[in-house]
């Protein structure tokens, strides 16, 4: 593999990782933008404040699970192997 092919491979790896991060951050941005609509639709409590806080707690839980999942799955992949960690499913 030549230097040019190695550089191209690294470039496309960065493009794939960046696009995945962009899509995830876009998802969080859309959720944050529509938090009030989500609060009224999925958390119809007596108080608007309580509905909004429940919606934002859902947002926070999703935001927190990414690094925690990376820590747990990273440790699992280190102990076993990468292939079983990639095929792990929650049923």
PyMOL commands that set and color helices and strands:
alter all, ss='L'
color gray80, all
select helices_A, chain A and resi 3-33+35-42+48-79+82-86
alter helices_A, ss='H'
color red, helices_A
deselect
rebuild
show_as cartoon
